[in-house]
Amino acid sequence: MFRLWRRPKGREGEWFYCVRHNKVEEGPECRALDRLGPYETRAEAEHALEIARERNASWENDPHWNDPGPDAPDSPDAPDSPDAPDR
């Protein structure tokens, strides 16, 4: 029988930051929805929110962030597009 209350198992040396409890954990203690990581060190996990803020800012300022991917229907690189490059 599948048990919903089973705790996730992590490897020793994996560090996570729980956003629900605002604390660093070694190995996943909280559910995946509530944690960031894994990080290689405790110090890196302690700065998880800063790292996330910096990454978000970088992505928001990336001029290509909202560009359609090569498989988007309107993309000139889409396989069925008349402008698609020969492959």
C-alpha positions, 0 to 999 in steps of 0.5 A: 500500500502506498503511504502518503506520509512517507518522508523523502530520503535524501543523501548526506551532504545535500542541503535544502532551504524550507520556505515554509519554516524558513530554515536550512535542512540537511536532506529533504525534511519538508515536502518538495513544494516547500523547499529550494535545493539541493545545494552543495553546502549549508552556506549556499542553502542559507542564501537560497532566497538571495540566489532565487532573487538574483536568478529571477532578476536575470531571467526577467532582464533576459531579452530572449526570455519571452521569445517563442521556442523553435517548436512554436507554431509562429516561429520561423524555425518551426519544422512546418514553417515555410521559412524553416531552415533546411536540415 
